[in-house]
């Protein structure tokens, strides 16, 4: 499976729009109701966790409360997930239409680490422009 940055933006939007400090699998029920969407959700959550952008403070059996069966299926524990500070920074970058377009047009086949670094550079350029306007 490949990273879908539009899909990832939707996932991160759930975190950014959440009223509380954390979200759980039930916060995704309305959006990701099909089996295929749930598989994609698990894949993208795991990738976010791999890069240190997402954590599940109460998960005990696995890092994010996601376990896999012998036939490839998965089970998601109803454990709270939170974006780390780096996760919030990346989510804020990907929520910007200019950055999302850049990723879709020029970096859609790149790995997440590359796009995270691209997001940092994008924010630095925005900060330079903002400070230059003072």
N, CA, C and O atoms as CSV, one atom per row, in Angstrom:
chain,resi,resn,atom,element,x,y,z
A,1,UNK,N,N,0.850,-1.177,0.000
A,1,UNK,CA,C,0.000,0.000,0.000
A,1,UNK,C,C,0.896,1.241,0.000
A,1,UNK,O,O,1.943,1.259,0.647
A,2,UNK,N,N,0.487,2.251,-0.712
A,2,UNK,CA,C,1.233,3.506,-0.787
A,2,UNK,C,C,0.560,4.567,0.077
A,2,UNK,O,O,-0.644,4.520,0.331
A,3,UNK,N,N,1.361,5.512,0.515
A,3,UNK,CA,C,0.813,6.626,1.284
A,3,UNK,C,C,-0.012,7.497,0.355
A,3,UNK,O,O,0.447,7.891,-0.717
A,4,UNK,N,N,-1.223,7.791,0.773
A,4,UNK,CA,C,-2.124,8.681,0.048
A,4,UNK,C,C,-2.206,9.966,0.880
A,4,UNK,O,O,-2.828,9.985,1.943
A,5,UNK,N,N,-1.585,11.022,0.396
A,5,UNK,CA,C,-1.490,12.241,1.188
A,5,UNK,C,C,-2.821,12.965,1.336
A,5,UNK,O,O,-3.021,13.685,2.315
A,6,UNK,N,N,-3.739,12.792,0.381
A,6,UNK,CA,C,-5.098,13.337,0.574
A,6,UNK,C,C,-5.791,12.610,1.719
A,6,UNK,O,O,-6.387,13.233,2.598
A,7,UNK,N,N,-5.704,11.298,1.696
A,7,UNK,CA,C,-6.286,10.474,2.753
A,7,UNK,C,C,-5.649,10.816,4.094
A,7,UNK,O,O,-6.342,10.961,5.101
A,8,UNK,N,N,-4.322,10.943,4.100
A,8,UNK,CA,C,-3.603,11.274,5.319
A,8,UNK,C,C,-4.046,12.637,5.851
A,8,UNK,O,O,-4.163,12.823,7.063
A,9,UNK,N,N,-4.290,13.581,4.955
A,9,UNK,CA,C,-4.793,14.890,5.374
A,9,UNK,C,C,-6.151,14.785,6.048
A,9,UNK,O,O,-6.425,15.496,7.015
A,10,UNK,N,N,-6.998,13.905,5.543
A,10,UNK,CA,C,-8.309,13.682,6.167
A,10,UNK,C,C,-8.145,13.077,7.556
A,10,UNK,O,O,-8.820,13.487,8.500
A,11,UNK,N,N,-7.253,12.108,7.677
A,11,UNK,CA,C,-6.984,11.482,8.978
A,11,UNK,C,C,-6.488,12.531,9.969
A,11,UNK,O,O,-6.984,12.615,11.093
A,12,UNK,N,N,-5.519,13.320,9.554
A,12,UNK,CA,C,-4.962,14.337,10.448
A,12,UNK,C,C,-5.997,15.405,10.795
A,12,UNK,O,O,-5.970,15.974,11.886
A,13,UNK,N,N,-6.907,15.671,9.863
A,13,UNK,CA,C,-7.977,16.630,10.133
A,13,UNK,C,C,-8.866,16.207,11.289
A,13,UNK,O,O,-9.367,17.052,12.031
A,14,UNK,N,N,-9.066,14.899,11.446
A,14,UNK,CA,C,-9.856,14.398,12.581
A,14,UNK,C,C,-9.170,14.783,13.892
A,14,UNK,O,O,-9.829,15.180,14.853
A,15,UNK,N,N,-7.857,14.663,13.921
A,15,UNK,CA,C,-7.109,15.044,15.122
A,15,UNK,C,C,-7.189,16.550,15.363
A,15,UNK,O,O,-7.432,16.992,16.486
A,16,UNK,N,N,-6.984,17.327,14.314
A,16,UNK,CA,C,-6.978,18.784,14.463
A,16,UNK,C,C,-8.344,19.329,14.862
A,16,UNK,O,O,-8.434,20.318,15.588
A,17,UNK,N,N,-9.403,18.686,14.389
A,17,UNK,CA,C,-10.767,19.163,14.662
A,17,UNK,C,C,-11.374,18.579,15.929
A,17,UNK,O,O,-12.489,18.940,16.305
A,18,UNK,N,N,-10.656,17.687,16.587
A,18,UNK,CA,C,-11.190,17.024,17.782
A,18,UNK,C,C,-11.371,18.034,18.919
A,18,UNK,O,O,-10.531,18.914,19.110
A,19,UNK,N,N,-12.454,17.907,19.662
A,19,UNK,CA,C,-12.673,18.831,20.783
A,19,UNK,C,C,-11.790,18.536,21.994
A,19,UNK,O,O,-11.577,19.407,22.838
A,20,UNK,N,N,-11.282,17.318,22.078
A,20,UNK,CA,C,-10.477,16.936,23.240
A,20,UNK,C,C,-9.009,16.787,22.901
A,20,UNK,O,O,-8.564,17.135,21.807
A,21,UNK,N,N,-8.275,16.267,23.853
A,21,UNK,CA,C,-6.832,16.091,23.705
A,21,UNK,C,C,-6.467,14.889,22.849
A,21,UNK,O,O,-5.393,14.848,22.249
A,22,UNK,N,N,-7.365,13.910,22.794
A,22,UNK,CA,C,-7.089,12.674,22.068
A,22,UNK,C,C,-8.280,12.312,21.186
A,22,UNK,O,O,-9.367,12.875,21.320
A,23,UNK,N,N,-8.053,11.374,20.294
A,23,UNK,CA,C,-9.125,10.748,19.517
A,23,UNK,C,C,-8.958,9.243,19.665
A,23,UNK,O,O,-7.917,8.764,20.116
A,24,UNK,N,N,-9.982,8.511,19.285
A,24,UNK,CA,C,-9.898,7.050,19.293
A,24,UNK,C,C,-10.526,6.530,18.006
A,24,UNK,O,O,-11.014,7.306,17.184
A,25,UNK,N,N,-10.508,5.228,17.841
A,25,UNK,CA,C,-11.019,4.637,16.599
A,25,UNK,C,C,-12.465,5.029,16.335
A,25,UNK,O,O,-12.863,5.160,15.178
A,26,UNK,N,N,-13.250,5.217,17.376
A,26,UNK,CA,C,-14.661,5.579,17.176
A,26,UNK,C,C,-14.818,6.965,16.549
A,26,UNK,O,O,-15.860,7.250,15.958
A,27,UNK,N,N,-13.821,7.821,16.662
A,27,UNK,CA,C,-13.877,9.138,16.025
A,27,UNK,C,C,-13.773,9.045,14.505
A,27,UNK,O,O,-14.046,10.017,13.802
A,28,UNK,N,N,-13.386,7.898,14.008
A,28,UNK,CA,C,-13.240,7.693,12.568
A,28,UNK,C,C,-14.389,6.892,11.965
A,28,UNK,O,O,-14.415,6.677,10.753
A,29,UNK,N,N,-15.338,6.447,12.784
A,29,UNK,CA,C,-16.400,5.558,12.312
A,29,UNK,C,C,-17.205,6.124,11.150
A,29,UNK,O,O,-17.471,5.414,10.181
A,30,UNK,N,N,-17.591,7.380,11.232
A,30,UNK,CA,C,-18.426,7.959,10.179
A,30,UNK,C,C,-17.665,8.135,8.868
A,30,UNK,O,O,-18.244,8.022,7.788
A,31,UNK,N,N,-16.392,8.407,8.966
A,31,UNK,CA,C,-15.596,8.682,7.776
A,31,UNK,C,C,-15.095,7.403,7.128
A,31,UNK,O,O,-15.112,7.273,5.904
A,32,UNK,N,N,-14.654,6.466,7.940
A,32,UNK,CA,C,-13.998,5.264,7.440
A,32,UNK,C,C,-14.813,4.032,7.803
A,32,UNK,O,O,-14.388,3.222,8.626
A,33,UNK,N,N,-15.975,3.891,7.194
A,33,UNK,CA,C,-16.902,2.830,7.575
A,33,UNK,C,C,-16.707,1.531,6.788
A,33,UNK,O,O,-17.186,0.480,7.215
A,34,UNK,N,N,-16.018,1.584,5.654
A,34,UNK,CA,C,-15.832,0.354,4.878
A,34,UNK,C,C,-14.573,-0.381,5.338
A,34,UNK,O,O,-13.685,0.206,5.955
A,35,UNK,N,N,-14.517,-1.651,5.032
A,35,UNK,CA,C,-13.349,-2.467,5.386
A,35,UNK,C,C,-12.076,-1.927,4.733
A,35,UNK,O,O,-11.029,-1.848,5.376
A,36,UNK,N,N,-12.169,-1.557,3.461
A,36,UNK,CA,C,-11.007,-1.016,2.757
A,36,UNK,C,C,-10.544,0.292,3.386
A,36,UNK,O,O,-9.342,0.498,3.556
A,37,UNK,N,N,-11.465,1.171,3.732
A,37,UNK,CA,C,-11.102,2.444,4.367
A,37,UNK,C,C,-10.455,2.201,5.730
A,37,UNK,O,O,-9.530,2.916,6.115
A,38,UNK,N,N,-10.932,1.208,6.451
A,38,UNK,CA,C,-10.335,0.891,7.752
A,38,UNK,C,C,-8.917,0.353,7.589
A,38,UNK,O,O,-8.043,0.675,8.394
A,39,UNK,N,N,-8.673,-0.459,6.560
A,39,UNK,CA,C,-7.313,-0.952,6.292
A,39,UNK,C,C,-6.388,0.216,5.961
A,39,UNK,O,O,-5.253,0.279,6.432
A,40,UNK,N,N,-6.890,1.130,5.151
A,40,UNK,CA,C,-6.092,2.307,4.797
A,40,UNK,C,C,-5.824,3.162,6.035
A,40,UNK,O,O,-4.727,3.694,6.202
A,41,UNK,N,N,-6.828,3.291,6.900
A,41,UNK,CA,C,-6.660,4.056,8.139
A,41,UNK,C,C,-5.559,3.439,8.997
A,41,UNK,O,O,-4.669,4.146,9.470
A,42,UNK,N,N,-5.617,2.132,9.196
A,42,UNK,CA,C,-4.603,1.443,10.003
A,42,UNK,C,C,-3.215,1.658,9.404
A,42,UNK,O,O,-2.270,1.971,10.128
A,43,UNK,N,N,-3.089,1.496,8.110
A,43,UNK,CA,C,-1.804,1.695,7.438
A,43,UNK,C,C,-1.262,3.098,7.709
A,43,UNK,O,O,-0.098,3.258,8.077
A,44,UNK,N,N,-2.105,4.110,7.526
A,44,UNK,CA,C,-1.651,5.484,7.700
A,44,UNK,C,C,-1.369,5.825,9.161
A,44,UNK,O,O,-0.443,6.584,9.447
A,45,UNK,N,N,-2.152,5.277,10.086
A,45,UNK,CA,C,-1.860,5.493,11.511
A,45,UNK,C,C,-0.519,4.880,11.876
A,45,UNK,O,O,0.269,5.488,12.600
A,46,UNK,N,N,-0.258,3.679,11.377
A,46,UNK,CA,C,1.015,3.006,11.660
A,46,UNK,C,C,2.195,3.809,11.109
A,46,UNK,O,O,3.226,3.931,11.770
A,47,UNK,N,N,2.047,4.350,9.913
A,47,UNK,CA,C,3.104,5.166,9.308
A,47,UNK,C,C,3.346,6.419,10.155
A,47,UNK,O,O,4.493,6.802,10.383
A,48,UNK,N,N,2.274,7.054,10.620
A,48,UNK,CA,C,2.422,8.227,11.496
A,48,UNK,C,C,3.155,7.839,12.779
A,48,UNK,O,O,4.016,8.579,13.255
A,49,UNK,N,N,2.816,6.693,13.327
A,49,UNK,CA,C,3.497,6.210,14.524
A,49,UNK,C,C,4.962,5.909,14.259
A,49,UNK,O,O,5.818,6.219,15.087
A,50,UNK,N,N,5.260,5.305,13.108
A,50,UNK,CA,C,6.646,4.991,12.750
A,50,UNK,C,C,7.515,6.245,12.748
A,50,UNK,O,O,8.683,6.201,13.134
A,51,UNK,N,N,6.939,7.358,12.312
A,51,UNK,CA,C,7.700,8.613,12.216
A,51,UNK,C,C,7.631,9.440,13.500
A,51,UNK,O,O,8.147,10.557,13.543
A,52,UNK,N,N,6.998,8.902,14.541
A,52,UNK,CA,C,6.937,9.619,15.813
A,52,UNK,C,C,5.935,10.762,15.831
A,52,UNK,O,O,6.027,11.655,16.674
A,53,UNK,N,N,4.976,10.742,14.909
A,53,UNK,CA,C,3.978,11.807,14.833
A,53,UNK,C,C,2.716,11.484,15.626
A,53,UNK,O,O,1.909,12.370,15.905
A,54,UNK,N,N,2.552,10.221,15.983
A,54,UNK,CA,C,1.350,9.750,16.661
A,54,UNK,C,C,1.738,8.786,17.762
A,54,UNK,O,O,2.654,7.980,17.601
A,55,UNK,N,N,1.039,8.872,18.882
A,55,UNK,CA,C,1.270,7.914,19.955
A,55,UNK,C,C,-0.040,7.565,20.627
A,55,UNK,O,O,-1.024,8.300,20.548
A,56,UNK,N,N,-0.023,6.422,21.290
A,56,UNK,CA,C,-1.171,5.947,22.059
A,56,UNK,C,C,-0.677,5.738,23.480
A,56,UNK,O,O,-0.149,4.674,23.804
A,57,UNK,N,N,-0.845,6.755,24.339
A,57,UNK,CA,C,-0.255,6.693,25.677
A,57,UNK,C,C,-0.694,5.503,26.520
A,57,UNK,O,O,0.054,5.074,27.398
A,58,UNK,N,N,-1.887,4.955,26.279
A,58,UNK,CA,C,-2.395,3.872,27.118
A,58,UNK,C,C,-2.298,2.490,26.480
A,58,UNK,O,O,-2.670,1.498,27.108
A,59,UNK,N,N,-1.811,2.405,25.256
A,59,UNK,CA,C,-1.734,1.106,24.570
A,59,UNK,C,C,-0.721,0.209,25.265
A,59,UNK,O,O,0.383,0.639,25.597
A,60,UNK,N,N,-1.109,-1.037,25.481
A,60,UNK,CA,C,-0.211,-1.963,26.168
A,60,UNK,C,C,0.250,-3.104,25.269
A,60,UNK,O,O,1.414,-3.499,25.334
A,61,UNK,N,N,-0.634,-3.641,24.435
A,61,UNK,CA,C,-0.264,-4.792,23.613
A,61,UNK,C,C,0.561,-4.402,22.399
A,61,UNK,O,O,1.418,-5.172,21.966
A,62,UNK,N,N,0.328,-3.256,21.858
A,62,UNK,CA,C,1.091,-2.788,20.711
A,62,UNK,C,C,1.254,-1.285,20.849
A,62,UNK,O,O,0.590,-0.650,21.668
A,63,UNK,N,N,2.107,-0.745,20.073
A,63,UNK,CA,C,2.433,0.670,20.187
A,63,UNK,C,C,1.218,1.578,20.039
A,63,UNK,O,O,1.104,2.570,20.760
A,64,UNK,N,N,0.309,1.261,19.118
A,64,UNK,CA,C,-0.870,2.106,18.886
A,64,UNK,C,C,-2.182,1.422,19.245
A,64,UNK,O,O,-3.256,1.961,18.976
A,65,UNK,N,N,-2.105,0.253,19.844
A,65,UNK,CA,C,-3.324,-0.470,20.166
A,65,UNK,C,C,-3.906,-1.194,18.969
A,65,UNK,O,O,-5.080,-1.563,18.974
A,66,UNK,N,N,-3.092,-1.402,17.944
A,66,UNK,CA,C,-3.514,-2.115,16.735
A,66,UNK,C,C,-2.799,-3.457,16.734
A,66,UNK,O,O,-1.572,-3.516,16.798
A,67,UNK,N,N,-3.575,-4.534,16.660
A,67,UNK,CA,C,-2.985,-5.870,16.610
A,67,UNK,C,C,-3.396,-6.554,15.311
A,67,UNK,O,O,-4.435,-6.245,14.728
A,68,UNK,N,N,-2.564,-7.482,14.876
A,68,UNK,CA,C,-2.793,-8.180,13.612
A,68,UNK,C,C,-2.995,-9.659,13.872
A,68,UNK,O,O,-2.347,-10.251,14.736
A,69,UNK,N,N,-3.903,-10.246,13.110
A,69,UNK,CA,C,-4.154,-11.673,13.203
A,69,UNK,C,C,-3.301,-12.437,12.216
A,69,UNK,O,O,-2.648,-11.838,11.362
A,70,UNK,N,N,-3.299,-13.751,12.324
A,70,UNK,CA,C,-2.465,-14.584,11.445
A,70,UNK,C,C,-2.895,-14.538,9.981
A,70,UNK,O,O,-2.104,-14.864,9.096
A,71,UNK,N,N,-4.128,-14.141,9.719
A,71,UNK,CA,C,-4.596,-14.088,8.330
A,71,UNK,C,C,-4.478,-12.691,7.737
A,71,UNK,O,O,-4.962,-12.447,6.631
A,72,UNK,N,N,-3.843,-11.770,8.457
A,72,UNK,CA,C,-3.640,-10.424,7.931
A,72,UNK,C,C,-4.677,-9.417,8.369
A,72,UNK,O,O,-4.549,-8.228,8.078
A,73,UNK,N,N,-5.703,-9.872,9.065
A,73,UNK,CA,C,-6.704,-8.939,9.568
A,73,UNK,C,C,-6.143,-8.115,10.712
A,73,UNK,O,O,-5.048,-8.382,11.207
A,74,UNK,N,N,-6.886,-7.135,11.116
A,74,UNK,CA,C,-6.425,-6.283,12.209
A,74,UNK,C,C,-7.551,-6.029,13.198
A,74,UNK,O,O,-8.731,-6.171,12.880
A,75,UNK,N,N,-7.157,-5.655,14.391
A,75,UNK,CA,C,-8.108,-5.253,15.418
A,75,UNK,C,C,-7.578,-3.968,16.043
A,75,UNK,O,O,-6.405,-3.869,16.403
A,76,UNK,N,N,-8.468,-2.988,16.162
A,76,UNK,CA,C,-8.083,-1.703,16.729
A,76,UNK,C,C,-8.709,-1.584,18.106
A,76,UNK,O,O,-9.933,-1.569,18.236
A,77,UNK,N,N,-7.881,-1.499,19.128
A,77,UNK,CA,C,-8.390,-1.279,20.481
A,77,UNK,C,C,-8.916,0.143,20.577
A,77,UNK,O,O,-8.397,1.047,19.923
A,78,UNK,N,N,-9.930,0.337,21.379
A,78,UNK,CA,C,-10.482,1.680,21.545
A,78,UNK,C,C,-9.630,2.441,22.561
A,78,UNK,O,O,-10.063,2.763,23.668
A,79,UNK,N,N,-8.410,2.708,22.132
A,79,UNK,CA,C,-7.453,3.408,22.986
A,79,UNK,C,C,-7.277,4.833,22.472
A,79,UNK,O,O,-7.408,5.067,21.270
A,80,UNK,N,N,-6.987,5.777,23.339
A,80,UNK,CA,C,-6.799,7.143,22.849
A,80,UNK,C,C,-5.484,7.301,22.092
A,80,UNK,O,O,-4.457,6.733,22.465
A,81,UNK,N,N,-5.544,8.090,21.017
A,81,UNK,CA,C,-4.362,8.443,20.245
A,81,UNK,C,C,-4.189,9.946,20.325
A,81,UNK,O,O,-5.167,10.690,20.403
A,82,UNK,N,N,-2.946,10.390,20.305
A,82,UNK,CA,C,-2.674,11.818,20.267
A,82,UNK,C,C,-1.542,12.099,19.294
A,82,UNK,O,O,-0.620,11.300,19.132
A,83,UNK,N,N,-1.638,13.258,18.650
A,83,UNK,CA,C,-0.534,13.710,17.824
A,83,UNK,C,C,0.556,14.260,18.737
A,83,UNK,O,O,0.266,14.951,19.714
A,84,UNK,N,N,1.792,13.954,18.421
A,84,UNK,CA,C,2.910,14.556,19.132
A,84,UNK,C,C,3.066,15.995,18.640
A,84,UNK,O,O,2.356,16.421,17.729
A,85,UNK,N,N,3.982,16.731,19.234
A,85,UNK,CA,C,4.238,18.097,18.760
A,85,UNK,C,C,4.648,18.074,17.285
A,85,UNK,O,O,4.191,18.902,16.497
A,86,UNK,N,N,5.505,17.127,16.919
A,86,UNK,CA,C,5.905,17.001,15.511
A,86,UNK,C,C,4.700,16.636,14.640
A,86,UNK,O,O,4.597,17.085,13.499
A,87,UNK,N,N,3.798,15.827,15.177
A,87,UNK,CA,C,2.586,15.468,14.448
A,87,UNK,C,C,1.694,16.667,14.198
A,87,UNK,O,O,1.133,16.811,13.112
A,88,UNK,N,N,1.557,17.528,15.193
A,88,UNK,CA,C,0.762,18.745,15.019
A,88,UNK,C,C,1.397,19.665,13.989
A,88,UNK,O,O,0.697,20.258,13.168
A,89,UNK,N,N,2.713,19.786,14.029
A,89,UNK,CA,C,3.393,20.628,13.042
A,89,UNK,C,C,3.163,20.108,11.629
A,89,UNK,O,O,2.873,20.883,10.717
A,90,UNK,N,N,3.294,18.791,11.449
A,90,UNK,CA,C,3.072,18.219,10.123
A,90,UNK,C,C,1.614,18.359,9.694
A,90,UNK,O,O,1.331,18.689,8.543
A,91,UNK,N,N,0.689,18.108,10.620
A,91,UNK,CA,C,-0.735,18.227,10.293
A,91,UNK,C,C,-1.071,19.659,9.882
A,91,UNK,O,O,-1.841,19.876,8.947
A,92,UNK,N,N,-0.490,20.635,10.582
A,92,UNK,CA,C,-0.736,22.035,10.236
A,92,UNK,C,C,-0.191,22.352,8.850
A,92,UNK,O,O,-0.814,23.094,8.091
A,93,UNK,N,N,0.969,21.794,8.517
A,93,UNK,CA,C,1.532,21.998,7.182
A,93,UNK,C,C,0.632,21.401,6.112
A,93,UNK,O,O,0.303,22.056,5.124
A,94,UNK,N,N,0.239,20.152,6.321
A,94,UNK,CA,C,-0.565,19.454,5.312
A,94,UNK,C,C,-1.958,20.066,5.174
A,94,UNK,O,O,-2.608,19.900,4.141
A,95,UNK,N,N,-2.418,20.772,6.206
A,95,UNK,CA,C,-3.736,21.424,6.144
A,95,UNK,C,C,-3.701,22.712,5.316
A,95,UNK,O,O,-4.751,23.238,4.947
A,96,UNK,N,N,-2.515,23.215,5.028
A,96,UNK,CA,C,-2.387,24.423,4.208
A,96,UNK,C,C,-2.551,24.038,2.738
A,96,UNK,O,O,-1.814,23.191,2.234
A,97,UNK,N,N,-3.510,24.654,2.051
A,97,UNK,CA,C,-3.767,24.282,0.653
A,97,UNK,C,C,-2.531,24.371,-0.248
A,97,UNK,O,O,-2.348,23.521,-1.118
A,98,UNK,N,N,-1.686,25.382,-0.055
A,98,UNK,CA,C,-0.492,25.518,-0.896
A,98,UNK,C,C,0.456,24.333,-0.709
A,98,UNK,O,O,1.020,23.823,-1.677
A,99,UNK,N,N,0.625,23.903,0.535
A,99,UNK,CA,C,1.514,22.775,0.795
A,99,UNK,C,C,0.896,21.469,0.307
A,99,UNK,O,O,1.583,20.642,-0.293
A,100,UNK,N,N,-0.389,21.282,0.560
A,100,UNK,CA,C,-1.068,20.058,0.099
A,100,UNK,C,C,-0.964,19.939,-1.423
A,100,UNK,O,O,-0.740,18.845,-1.942
A,101,UNK,N,N,-1.124,21.050,-2.139
A,101,UNK,CA,C,-1.001,21.033,-3.603
A,101,UNK,C,C,0.421,20.691,-4.030
A,101,UNK,O,O,0.627,19.916,-4.964
A,102,UNK,N,N,1.394,21.269,-3.347
A,102,UNK,CA,C,2.795,20.971,-3.645
A,102,UNK,C,C,3.066,19.476,-3.488
A,102,UNK,O,O,3.710,18.864,-4.340
A,103,UNK,N,N,2.578,18.899,-2.408
A,103,UNK,CA,C,2.780,17.467,-2.166
A,103,UNK,C,C,2.109,16.655,-3.266
A,103,UNK,O,O,2.715,15.729,-3.806
A,104,UNK,N,N,0.874,16.986,-3.604
A,104,UNK,CA,C,0.159,16.213,-4.619
A,104,UNK,C,C,0.800,16.327,-5.995
A,104,UNK,O,O,0.838,15.354,-6.749
A,105,UNK,N,N,1.304,17.518,-6.323
A,105,UNK,CA,C,1.858,17.739,-7.662
A,105,UNK,C,C,3.296,17.255,-7.807
A,105,UNK,O,O,3.690,16.784,-8.874
A,106,UNK,N,N,4.086,17.372,-6.730
A,106,UNK,CA,C,5.509,17.119,-6.891
A,106,UNK,C,C,6.098,16.060,-5.971
A,106,UNK,O,O,7.223,15.613,-6.199
A,107,UNK,N,N,5.375,15.649,-4.944
A,107,UNK,CA,C,5.968,14.726,-3.977
A,107,UNK,C,C,5.037,13.591,-3.590
A,107,UNK,O,O,5.250,12.948,-2.562
A,108,UNK,N,N,4.011,13.329,-4.388
A,108,UNK,CA,C,3.021,12.316,-4.012
A,108,UNK,C,C,3.588,10.897,-3.956
A,108,UNK,O,O,3.005,10.026,-3.310
A,109,UNK,N,N,4.709,10.659,-4.621
A,109,UNK,CA,C,5.330,9.331,-4.586
A,109,UNK,C,C,6.459,9.218,-3.567
A,109,UNK,O,O,7.092,8.169,-3.445
A,110,UNK,N,N,6.706,10.304,-2.836
A,110,UNK,CA,C,7.793,10.305,-1.856
A,110,UNK,C,C,7.327,9.692,-0.544
A,110,UNK,O,O,6.131,9.614,-0.265
A,111,UNK,N,N,8.286,9.262,0.245
A,111,UNK,CA,C,7.987,8.714,1.558
A,111,UNK,C,C,7.626,9.813,2.545
A,111,UNK,O,O,7.825,10.999,2.283
A,112,UNK,N,N,7.095,9.393,3.676
A,112,UNK,CA,C,6.629,10.348,4.675
A,112,UNK,C,C,7.767,11.182,5.253
A,112,UNK,O,O,7.583,12.375,5.492
A,113,UNK,N,N,8.931,10.592,5.482
A,113,UNK,CA,C,10.054,11.355,6.037
A,113,UNK,C,C,10.419,12.517,5.123
A,113,UNK,O,O,10.706,13.614,5.603
A,114,UNK,N,N,10.412,12.291,3.823
A,114,UNK,CA,C,10.714,13.346,2.862
A,114,UNK,C,C,9.662,14.453,2.932
A,114,UNK,O,O,10.002,15.636,2.946
A,115,UNK,N,N,8.399,14.071,2.974
A,115,UNK,CA,C,7.321,15.065,2.992
A,115,UNK,C,C,7.307,15.834,4.312
A,115,UNK,O,O,6.966,17.017,4.334
A,116,UNK,N,N,7.674,15.178,5.407
A,116,UNK,CA,C,7.798,15.878,6.693
A,116,UNK,C,C,8.880,16.952,6.581
A,116,UNK,O,O,8.667,18.092,6.994
A,117,UNK,N,N,10.025,16.598,6.029
A,117,UNK,CA,C,11.109,17.579,5.855
A,117,UNK,C,C,10.691,18.698,4.915
A,117,UNK,O,O,11.011,19.863,5.149
A,118,UNK,N,N,9.982,18.348,3.864
A,118,UNK,CA,C,9.463,19.352,2.935
A,118,UNK,C,C,8.526,20.316,3.662
A,118,UNK,O,O,8.551,21.523,3.423
A,119,UNK,N,N,7.710,19.772,4.542
A,119,UNK,CA,C,6.804,20.605,5.334
A,119,UNK,C,C,7.549,21.569,6.236
A,119,UNK,O,O,7.144,22.721,6.396
A,120,UNK,N,N,8.642,21.100,6.828
A,120,UNK,CA,C,9.456,21.977,7.679
A,120,UNK,C,C,10.037,23.124,6.861
A,120,UNK,O,O,10.027,24.275,7.298
A,121,UNK,N,N,10.542,22.805,5.675
A,121,UNK,CA,C,11.112,23.838,4.806
A,121,UNK,C,C,10.037,24.813,4.347
A,121,UNK,O,O,10.279,26.016,4.253
A,122,UNK,N,N,8.863,24.295,4.067
A,122,UNK,CA,C,7.733,25.134,3.641
A,122,UNK,C,C,7.385,26.130,4.747
A,122,UNK,O,O,7.186,27.316,4.482
A,123,UNK,N,N,7.315,25.647,5.973
A,123,UNK,CA,C,6.988,26.516,7.113
A,123,UNK,C,C,8.096,27.543,7.331
A,123,UNK,O,O,7.809,28.699,7.641
A,124,UNK,N,N,9.357,27.141,7.175
A,124,UNK,CA,C,10.470,28.090,7.311
A,124,UNK,C,C,10.339,29.219,6.296
A,124,UNK,O,O,10.525,30.387,6.637
A,125,UNK,N,N,10.019,28.876,5.047
A,125,UNK,CA,C,9.844,29.898,4.004
A,125,UNK,C,C,8.673,30.819,4.347
A,125,UNK,O,O,8.757,32.031,4.146
A,126,UNK,N,N,7.596,30.254,4.857
A,126,UNK,CA,C,6.459,31.076,5.258
A,126,UNK,C,C,6.847,32.032,6.387
A,126,UNK,O,O,6.446,33.196,6.389
A,127,UNK,N,N,7.629,31.533,7.345
A,127,UNK,CA,C,8.075,32.367,8.456
A,127,UNK,C,C,8.964,33.498,7.969
A,127,UNK,O,O,8.840,34.632,8.431
A,128,UNK,N,N,9.864,33.194,7.033
A,128,UNK,CA,C,10.732,34.228,6.460
A,128,UNK,C,C,9.911,35.314,5.773
A,128,UNK,O,O,10.186,36.502,5.940
A,129,UNK,N,N,8.909,34.911,5.005
A,129,UNK,CA,C,8.035,35.892,4.334
A,129,UNK,C,C,7.270,36.731,5.349
A,129,UNK,O,O,7.147,37.947,5.198
A,130,UNK,N,N,6.762,36.075,6.378
A,130,UNK,CA,C,6.006,36.774,7.405
A,130,UNK,C,C,6.885,37.790,8.143
A,130,UNK,O,O,6.473,38.925,8.382
A,131,UNK,N,N,8.096,37.366,8.499
A,131,UNK,CA,C,9.019,38.272,9.197
A,131,UNK,C,C,9.515,39.377,8.279
A,131,UNK,O,O,9.786,40.491,8.728
A,132,UNK,N,N,9.631,39.072,7.007
A,132,UNK,CA,C,10.053,40.090,6.050
A,132,UNK,C,C,9.016,41.183,5.871
A,132,UNK,O,O,9.350,42.304,5.487
A,133,UNK,N,N,7.752,40.860,6.149
A,133,UNK,CA,C,6.659,41.833,6.039
A,133,UNK,C,C,6.576,42.768,7.233
A,133,UNK,O,O,5.812,43.733,7.203
A,134,UNK,N,N,7.346,42.505,8.289
A,134,UNK,CA,C,7.291,43.358,9.498
A,134,UNK,C,C,8.030,44.648,9.314
A,134,UNK,O,O,8.078,45.469,10.230
